[in-house]
Each structure stands twice: as C-alpha cells, then as structure tokens.
Amino acid sequence: MNGIELDYRVWLERIQNPDFGWQLLVLALAGIGAWLVHRAIYVSLSRTPEGQAERRLHEFTRKSLRRMLFPLSMLVGVFVGRAILDSIDYPVAVLDIAVPLLLSLAAIRLLVYLLRKSFTPGPAVKAWESLVSTSIWILVALHLLGWLPYVLQAMDEFAFSLGSTRISLLAVVKLVLLIALLWVIAFWLSALIERRMTSAAHVSPGLRVGVAKVSKVVLLTLALLIALDAVGIDLTALTVFGGALGVGIGFGLQRIASNFISGFIVLFDRSIKPGDVISVGDKFGWVQELRARYIVVRDRDGVETLIPNETLITTEVINWSYSDRDVRIKIPVSISYGDDPEQAMAIMLEAAHASPRIKDDPAPVCRLLAFGDNGILLELRVWILDPENGVNGVRSEVNLDIWRRFKAAGITIPFPQRDVYIKSGPGN
C-alpha cells in the first residue's frame, strides 16, 4: 500500500466519522459569517475621500482588504468553532488543516497584489494575479495535506516520448510555472526601467519609450529561452520553429509584423513623440501614448483614437510640434470699401495683442490681400505656442474681439450683395 492510498483511507475514515459533520458545520458557518462581514466592511469603504492622495491610499487599502478580509474573517470563525469543539472533546483535525490554509490564502493574495502594483495596470496583469494566486495556494494546500509528492509522481508518470525526448505533464507544468515566474520578473524589471527612463529629464520622450519597449522585448525573450533551457528542451530545435514562424509572419501575420516594426521606426527616428500635436487624415489631437502596434491620439473632445503604426509610415502626417511648438494661424477678415483699411488693420493687431495665447515674438502682422467683389480682404497672421489646446479656439476668440472693436469704431463687415438694373425695352 503506497502513501497516497494510506492518506486516502485516513481521510475516508475521517469523513465517515460523525464528528466530521460538526467540523464541516463550523466551516460552513464561518464561511457565511466571513461573507457577511466582508460585504458589510467593503460597502462601508466604498465612499471615496476628496483629496487625490487620500483617494489613492483609500483605494489601495480597500483593494488590499478585499483580498484579505474573507479568509481572515473565516479564520476567526474557525478559531471560535475549534475552541468550542475542543472544549467538549470533539476531534478538530479538519479545522487544524483549515487554519494554515486560510492564513496562506490571505498572505498569498496580499503578496501577489503587492507585486501586481509594481506593474503597469492592465487586464492581462489582473488575470495573471488570479492565476498566480490560485496556483500558489493549490501547491500550499497539497503540501499541507501531504499529497504534493504523490501528485508530482503521478504527473511525472503521465508522459509521452517525442523522438528521443520524454515529455511529461510535470515537465509541462514546470515549464509554464517557470515561464510565468521569469516573465513576472521580466515585467517588473521592464517597468522599473520604464519608470527610470520617465524620470530622466535629459532624455527625449521618444527615446524613453524606445528604450523601455526594447528592454521589455529583450527581457521577455531572454526569460522564455532560460525557461526552455531549464526544463531540458533543446534550443537548437527551435530553429525549425523559427523558420515556420517566419513563414507565418510572411503570410498571416504580415500586418501585425508591419505595425510592430513600424512602431520601432517611429520610436527611433523620433518623428512622433508623446505630447506631439499631429493630424492624420481628419484626426487632430495630441499623442498620449506610443504602443507596439498603435499610437493613442486624444482630441479636444476627449475621444482617444488608436492609429496603427503602419499608417504613420505610409501616409502623410502633419506634426504641429515636430521641431518646435510654434504654430502660425491666419485669420481672414473683410471690410467695406467705405471704411479705412489702415484703421481696420490697426484694430486687428490690437485684438491679436489682447489674446493671451498669441505670442508677441514673432509679432502679429496684418496684410491687405486683395480688393474683392464685396469688400477689402485683410488677413491677420499670428503665432501660438500651445497647439494642443486647439487652433479654432484662438480664431473664435480673436474674431469676436475684432467684431466688437469694429462695431465700436463704426467699421462694417460686408456681405455678398448684387445691384440689379432693369433696362427699359422698346416702346417704354
């Protein structure tokens, strides 16, 4: 009789013992009580304070308690039930095992959550948190129950041969866990590098993003190769896989690979940087983020558009802040022929100098462009320093000021009109 069969019989005898029902009842009542306590406290913490720092601390505390509150509350209930059963000489073997399981569950969930805070927030990180927490807790539970060696032995016996290589379920699980562990370390290191680059004021924004993304790719690739080598997989066999992957990229993944490579081109030629104001087609806004496959452009309405990196390489892109942030705006204005153009041009310059967004150097200028069909065509040319705040707002502000000043000075803005002369015919 092997060890796992012996443990199975021991647990079967415990389950068949009437005293097991009382321990099960204690666990059920402790679980219900923990759920009620968790719900009451979590709801009471849902109110958000006013200050930004207070909100962050409150959110961190609330999410930390959410992961620990249920197992710790259930642990208190188990302690109370264990004390009652022990006082009347009832067996408490199951409750003795439940105590370290609940403690380890609370500790693991809190530890993994703290590790998660080191990474950039995202749905993938949140999913990995649940997977890693559950996997670690299952290993701890098997170890506390004494079943871990037998489970590992059974997983190692479930194997098949691929040529001269023996592949077991245990080896596959080890590979997955090792890749997960090394990738967590790689993500943490890449996040650390990204934060360091972000805080480096002397480094350009494009170079910061480029170094961060290259370091992430290198670290993840290195982690994968180390994991494969650690479980005994011959890395030379990956050359065949690499060739097949190249063919796949050439056909099915062509657009994805194109966007990925275009992203690195955009990063390293520094044609577009975070914070730049750009126009792509009918999209106007400032660059919020550079990603591996696309960039995020936010417009004045708060709408974020994801533009593929390939589009930035193959189509025309207007970068309003490529070399500097100065942008010139032209504001056309018409006046009637009965008005003084020099007076009107002086008033237009006064309106330009009154706007806080218009630069004094280079100074605003006004030009008389032409004598039109309905009036004299003037044009005000000004420079602004903040194109990310939009250009139409400046036009609207200056046009309104010009209209008010023209009205006060008695200068009229003409509108299209036609004079019709009726020619008399013969006999009239």
C-alpha positions as CSV (number, residue, x, y, z in Angstrom):
1,M,0.0,0.0,0.0
2,N,1.6,3.3,-1.1
3,G,1.4,6.6,0.8
4,I,-1.4,8.2,-1.2
5,E,-3.7,5.2,-0.7
6,L,-2.9,5.3,3.1
7,D,-3.8,9.1,3.2
8,Y,-6.9,8.4,1.2
9,R,-8.1,5.8,3.7
10,V,-7.3,8.1,6.6
11,W,-9.3,10.9,5.1
12,L,-12.1,8.5,4.2
13,E,-12.3,7.3,7.8
14,R,-12.4,11.0,9.0
15,I,-15.2,11.8,6.6
16,Q,-17.3,8.8,7.7
17,N,-16.8,9.7,11.3
18,P,-19.9,11.6,12.7
19,D,-17.6,14.2,14.2
20,F,-16.6,15.3,10.7
21,G,-20.1,16.8,10.2
22,W,-19.6,19.1,13.2
23,Q,-16.3,20.4,11.8
24,L,-18.0,20.8,8.3
25,L,-20.8,22.8,10.0
26,V,-18.2,25.0,11.7
27,L,-16.5,25.7,8.3
28,A,-19.9,26.5,6.7
29,L,-20.9,28.9,9.4
30,A,-17.5,30.5,9.4
31,G,-17.7,30.9,5.6
32,I,-21.2,32.5,5.8
33,G,-20.2,34.8,8.6
34,A,-17.0,35.8,6.7
35,W,-19.0,36.6,3.6
36,L,-21.4,38.9,5.6
37,V,-18.5,40.7,7.4
38,H,-16.6,41.1,4.1
39,R,-19.7,42.6,2.4
40,A,-20.5,45.0,5.3
41,I,-17.0,46.3,5.6
42,Y,-16.3,46.5,1.9
43,V,-19.6,48.5,1.4
44,S,-18.6,50.9,4.2
45,L,-15.3,51.6,2.5
46,S,-16.9,52.4,-0.9
47,R,-17.1,56.1,-0.1
48,T,-14.2,57.9,-1.8
49,P,-12.4,60.8,0.0
50,E,-11.9,64.2,-1.6
51,G,-8.1,64.6,-2.0
52,Q,-6.1,62.8,-4.7
53,A,-3.5,61.3,-2.3
54,E,-6.3,60.3,0.1
55,R,-8.2,58.6,-2.8
56,R,-5.1,56.6,-3.8
57,L,-4.5,55.4,-0.2
58,H,-8.1,54.6,0.3
59,E,-8.3,52.6,-3.0
60,F,-5.1,50.7,-2.1
61,T,-6.5,49.9,1.4
62,R,-9.9,48.9,0.1
63,K,-8.4,46.5,-2.5
64,S,-6.0,45.1,-0.1
65,L,-8.7,44.4,2.5
66,R,-10.9,42.9,-0.2
67,R,-8.3,40.2,-0.8
68,M,-7.6,39.5,2.9
69,L,-10.9,40.2,4.6
70,F,-12.8,37.0,3.7
71,P,-10.0,34.4,4.6
72,L,-9.2,36.3,7.8
73,S,-12.8,36.7,8.9
74,M,-13.4,33.0,8.2
75,L,-10.2,32.2,10.2
76,V,-11.7,34.0,13.2
77,G,-14.9,31.9,12.9
78,V,-12.8,28.7,12.6
79,F,-10.9,29.6,15.7
80,V,-14.1,30.1,17.6
81,G,-15.6,26.9,16.4
82,R,-12.4,25.0,17.1
83,A,-12.3,26.3,20.6
84,I,-16.0,25.2,21.2
85,L,-15.4,21.7,19.7
86,D,-12.1,21.2,21.6
87,S,-13.8,22.2,24.9
88,I,-16.3,19.3,24.5
89,D,-13.5,16.8,23.4
90,Y,-14.6,16.7,19.7
91,P,-11.9,16.0,17.1
92,V,-10.7,19.1,15.3
93,A,-8.2,17.6,12.8
94,V,-10.0,19.2,9.8
95,L,-10.1,22.6,11.4
96,D,-6.4,22.3,12.2
97,I,-5.7,22.0,8.5
98,A,-8.1,24.8,7.6
99,V,-6.2,27.3,9.8
100,P,-2.9,27.3,7.8
101,L,-4.9,27.1,4.5
102,L,-6.8,30.3,5.3
103,L,-3.7,32.0,6.6
104,S,-1.7,31.1,3.4
105,L,-4.7,32.2,1.2
106,A,-4.7,35.7,2.8
107,A,-0.9,36.0,2.7
108,I,-0.6,34.8,-0.9
109,R,-3.4,37.1,-2.2
110,L,-1.9,40.1,-0.5
111,L,1.6,39.4,-1.6
112,V,0.6,38.8,-5.3
113,Y,-1.5,42.0,-5.2
114,L,1.5,44.0,-3.9
115,L,3.7,42.5,-6.6
116,R,1.0,43.5,-9.2
117,K,1.2,47.1,-8.1
118,S,4.8,47.1,-9.5
119,F,3.5,46.6,-13.0
120,T,1.6,48.8,-15.4
121,P,-2.1,48.4,-14.8
122,G,-4.0,46.3,-17.4
123,P,-6.4,43.4,-17.9
124,A,-3.5,41.0,-18.5
125,V,-1.9,41.8,-15.2
126,K,-5.2,41.4,-13.4
127,A,-5.8,38.0,-15.0
128,W,-2.2,36.8,-14.1
129,E,-2.8,37.9,-10.5
130,S,-5.7,35.4,-10.1
131,L,-3.9,32.6,-11.9
132,V,-0.7,33.0,-9.9
133,S,-2.6,33.3,-6.5
134,T,-4.7,30.2,-7.2
135,S,-1.7,28.2,-8.4
136,I,0.5,29.0,-5.4
137,W,-2.4,28.3,-3.0
138,I,-3.1,24.9,-4.5
139,L,0.6,24.0,-4.1
140,V,0.5,25.1,-0.5
141,A,-2.7,23.1,0.1
142,L,-1.3,20.0,-1.4
143,H,1.8,20.4,0.7
144,L,-0.1,20.9,4.0
145,L,-2.3,17.8,3.2
146,G,0.8,15.8,2.4
147,W,-0.4,15.0,-1.1
148,L,2.2,17.0,-3.0
149,P,4.8,14.3,-3.5
150,Y,2.2,11.8,-4.8
151,V,0.6,14.3,-7.1
152,L,4.1,15.2,-8.6
153,Q,4.8,11.5,-9.0
154,A,1.5,10.9,-10.9
155,M,2.2,13.9,-13.1
156,D,5.6,12.6,-13.9
157,E,4.3,9.2,-14.9
158,F,1.8,10.7,-17.3
159,A,4.3,11.2,-20.2
160,F,4.9,10.5,-23.8
161,S,8.0,10.4,-26.0
162,L,8.7,12.7,-28.9
163,G,11.7,11.2,-30.6
164,S,14.4,10.9,-28.0
165,T,12.8,13.4,-25.7
166,R,10.5,12.4,-22.9
167,I,7.8,14.9,-22.2
168,S,5.7,14.5,-19.0
169,L,2.8,16.5,-17.6
170,L,5.1,17.5,-14.7
171,A,7.7,19.0,-17.2
172,V,5.0,20.9,-19.0
173,V,3.6,22.4,-15.7
174,K,7.2,23.2,-14.6
175,L,7.8,25.0,-17.9
176,V,4.6,27.0,-17.6
177,L,5.3,28.0,-14.0
178,L,8.9,28.8,-14.7
179,I,7.9,31.0,-17.7
180,A,5.3,32.7,-15.6
181,L,7.8,33.4,-12.8
182,L,10.5,34.6,-15.2
183,W,8.0,36.8,-17.1
184,V,6.9,38.3,-13.8
185,I,10.5,39.2,-13.1
186,A,11.0,40.5,-16.7
187,F,7.8,42.6,-16.5
188,W,9.0,44.0,-13.1
189,L,12.4,44.9,-14.5
190,S,11.0,46.5,-17.6
191,A,8.5,48.5,-15.5
192,L,11.5,49.6,-13.3
193,I,13.5,50.6,-16.4
194,E,10.4,52.5,-17.8
195,R,10.0,54.4,-14.6
196,R,13.7,55.3,-14.5
197,M,13.6,56.5,-18.1
198,T,10.4,58.5,-17.5
199,S,12.1,60.4,-14.6
200,A,15.2,61.1,-16.7
201,A,14.6,64.8,-17.8
202,H,17.6,64.9,-20.2
203,V,16.3,62.0,-22.3
204,S,13.8,62.8,-25.1
205,P,10.3,61.3,-24.8
206,G,10.7,59.1,-27.9
207,L,14.0,57.7,-26.7
208,R,12.4,56.9,-23.3
209,V,9.6,54.9,-24.9
210,G,12.0,53.2,-27.3
211,V,14.4,52.0,-24.6
212,A,11.5,50.8,-22.4
213,K,9.9,48.8,-25.2
214,V,13.2,47.3,-26.5
215,S,14.2,46.3,-22.9
216,K,10.8,44.7,-22.4
217,V,11.1,42.6,-25.6
218,V,14.7,41.6,-24.8
219,L,13.8,40.6,-21.2
220,L,10.8,38.6,-22.2
221,T,12.7,36.7,-24.9
222,L,15.6,36.0,-22.5
223,A,13.1,34.8,-19.9
224,L,11.5,32.4,-22.4
225,L,14.9,31.0,-23.5
226,I,16.0,30.5,-19.9
227,A,12.8,28.6,-19.1
228,L,13.1,26.4,-22.1
229,D,16.7,25.6,-21.3
230,A,15.9,24.9,-17.6
231,V,13.4,22.2,-18.4
232,G,15.8,20.5,-20.8
233,I,14.3,21.5,-24.2
234,D,17.0,21.6,-26.9
235,L,17.1,25.2,-28.1
236,T,18.6,24.1,-31.4
237,A,15.2,22.5,-32.2
238,L,13.7,26.0,-32.1
239,T,15.4,26.8,-35.4
240,V,12.7,24.8,-37.2
241,F,10.0,26.6,-35.2
242,G,11.6,29.9,-36.0
243,G,11.5,29.1,-39.8
244,A,7.8,28.2,-39.5
245,L,7.2,31.4,-37.6
246,G,8.9,33.4,-40.3
247,V,6.6,31.8,-42.9
248,G,3.6,32.6,-40.7
249,I,4.6,36.2,-40.3
250,G,5.1,36.4,-44.1
251,F,1.5,35.3,-44.7
252,G,-0.9,35.5,-41.9
253,L,0.8,38.0,-39.5
254,Q,2.1,40.4,-42.1
255,R,0.0,43.4,-41.0
256,I,0.8,42.7,-37.3
257,A,4.5,42.5,-38.0
258,S,4.4,45.6,-40.2
259,N,2.7,47.6,-37.4
260,F,5.2,46.2,-34.9
261,I,8.3,47.1,-37.0
262,S,6.8,50.5,-37.9
263,G,6.4,51.2,-34.2
264,F,10.1,50.8,-33.7
265,I,10.8,53.0,-36.8
266,V,8.6,55.8,-35.4
267,L,10.3,55.5,-32.0
268,F,13.9,55.6,-33.1
269,D,13.6,58.2,-35.9
270,R,11.7,60.4,-33.3
271,S,9.3,61.7,-35.9
272,I,6.4,61.4,-33.4
273,K,6.8,61.7,-29.6
274,P,4.4,61.6,-26.7
275,G,2.9,65.0,-26.3
276,D,3.2,66.0,-30.0
277,V,0.2,67.6,-31.7
278,I,-0.5,65.7,-35.0
279,S,-3.0,65.5,-37.8
280,V,-3.6,62.2,-39.6
281,G,-6.3,62.4,-42.2
282,D,-9.3,64.0,-40.5
283,K,-7.9,63.2,-37.0
284,F,-6.4,66.0,-35.0
285,G,-5.1,65.7,-31.4
286,W,-2.0,65.2,-29.3
287,V,-0.2,61.9,-28.8
288,Q,-0.9,60.3,-25.5
289,E,1.0,57.0,-25.8
290,L,3.2,55.0,-28.2
291,R,2.4,51.3,-28.2
292,A,3.9,48.4,-30.0
293,R,1.1,48.2,-32.5
294,Y,-0.5,51.6,-32.5
295,I,-0.4,55.2,-31.0
296,V,-3.1,56.8,-28.9
297,V,-4.2,60.2,-30.1
298,R,-6.6,62.3,-27.9
299,D,-8.6,65.1,-29.5
300,R,-10.3,68.1,-27.9
301,D,-13.5,66.2,-27.3
302,G,-11.7,63.6,-25.1
303,V,-12.0,60.9,-27.8
304,E,-9.0,58.6,-28.0
305,T,-8.2,57.3,-31.5
306,L,-5.9,54.3,-32.0
307,I,-3.9,54.8,-35.1
308,P,-1.9,51.8,-36.4
309,N,1.8,52.5,-36.7
310,E,1.9,51.4,-40.3
311,T,-0.4,54.3,-41.1
312,L,2.2,56.7,-39.7
313,I,4.8,55.4,-42.1
314,T,2.7,55.1,-45.3
315,T,0.5,58.2,-45.1
316,E,1.1,61.9,-44.7
317,V,1.3,63.0,-41.1
318,I,1.2,66.7,-40.0
319,N,3.2,67.2,-36.8
320,W,2.4,70.6,-35.5
321,S,5.2,70.4,-32.9
322,Y,7.9,68.5,-34.6
323,S,10.8,71.0,-34.3
324,D,9.1,73.5,-32.0
325,R,5.6,74.2,-30.7
326,D,5.1,77.5,-32.5
327,V,2.2,77.4,-35.0
328,R,1.1,80.2,-37.2
329,I,-2.6,80.9,-37.7
330,K,-4.2,83.0,-40.5
331,I,-7.4,84.8,-39.7
332,P,-9.1,86.4,-42.8
333,V,-11.4,89.4,-42.4
334,S,-13.3,91.6,-44.9
335,I,-14.3,95.3,-44.5
336,S,-16.4,97.6,-46.6
337,Y,-14.9,99.8,-49.3
338,G,-16.2,102.8,-47.4
339,D,-14.0,102.0,-44.3
340,D,-10.4,102.9,-43.7
341,P,-8.2,99.8,-44.2
342,E,-5.3,101.1,-42.2
343,Q,-7.6,101.8,-39.2
344,A,-9.1,98.3,-39.5
345,M,-5.6,96.7,-39.7
346,A,-4.5,98.6,-36.5
347,I,-7.7,97.4,-34.7
348,M,-7.0,93.8,-35.8
349,L,-3.5,94.0,-34.4
350,E,-4.8,95.3,-31.1
351,A,-7.2,92.3,-30.9
352,A,-4.3,90.0,-31.5
353,H,-2.1,91.5,-28.8
354,A,-5.0,91.2,-26.4
355,S,-5.2,87.4,-26.7
356,P,-3.1,85.6,-24.0
357,R,-2.5,82.6,-26.3
358,I,-0.9,84.7,-29.1
359,K,2.9,85.3,-29.0
360,D,4.4,88.7,-29.1
361,D,7.6,87.4,-30.7
362,P,7.2,86.8,-33.6
363,A,4.8,89.7,-33.5
364,P,1.4,89.5,-35.2
365,V,1.1,91.1,-38.6
366,C,-1.8,92.2,-40.8
367,R,-1.8,92.2,-44.6
368,L,-4.1,93.7,-47.2
369,L,-4.5,90.8,-49.6
370,A,-6.9,91.9,-52.3
371,F,-9.9,94.0,-53.3
372,G,-12.7,91.6,-53.5
373,D,-16.1,91.7,-55.1
374,N,-17.8,92.7,-51.9
375,G,-15.1,94.4,-49.9
376,I,-11.4,94.7,-49.0
377,L,-9.8,91.4,-48.0
378,L,-7.5,91.6,-44.9
379,E,-5.6,88.8,-43.2
380,L,-4.3,88.7,-39.6
381,R,-1.3,86.3,-39.1
382,V,-0.4,85.3,-35.5
383,W,1.8,82.7,-33.8
384,I,0.6,80.5,-30.9
385,L,2.7,78.3,-28.5
386,D,0.1,75.7,-27.5
387,P,-1.4,73.9,-30.5
388,E,-2.5,71.1,-28.2
389,N,-5.2,73.4,-26.9
390,G,-6.6,73.7,-30.4
391,V,-6.4,76.5,-33.1
392,N,-10.1,77.1,-33.7
393,G,-10.5,78.5,-30.2
394,V,-7.9,81.2,-30.9
395,R,-9.6,82.1,-34.2
396,S,-13.0,82.3,-32.4
397,E,-11.6,84.5,-29.6
398,V,-9.8,86.9,-31.9
399,N,-12.7,87.1,-34.4
400,L,-15.1,88.0,-31.6
401,D,-12.8,90.7,-30.3
402,I,-12.3,92.1,-33.8
403,W,-16.1,92.2,-34.3
404,R,-16.6,94.1,-31.0
405,R,-13.8,96.6,-31.9
406,F,-15.1,97.1,-35.4
407,K,-18.6,97.8,-34.1
408,A,-17.3,100.4,-31.7
409,A,-15.2,102.1,-34.4
410,G,-18.1,102.0,-36.9
411,I,-16.3,99.7,-39.3
412,T,-18.7,97.4,-41.2
413,I,-18.1,93.8,-42.4
414,P,-19.7,93.4,-45.9
415,F,-21.9,90.7,-47.0
416,P,-22.5,89.5,-50.6
417,Q,-24.9,91.8,-52.5
418,R,-25.9,92.5,-56.1
419,D,-27.4,95.6,-57.6
420,V,-30.0,94.8,-60.4
421,Y,-30.6,97.4,-63.0
422,I,-33.8,97.0,-65.2
423,K,-33.1,98.1,-68.7
424,S,-36.2,99.6,-70.4
425,G,-37.3,97.9,-73.6
426,P,-38.5,99.5,-76.9
427,G,-41.8,101.3,-76.6
428,N,-41.5,102.0,-72.9
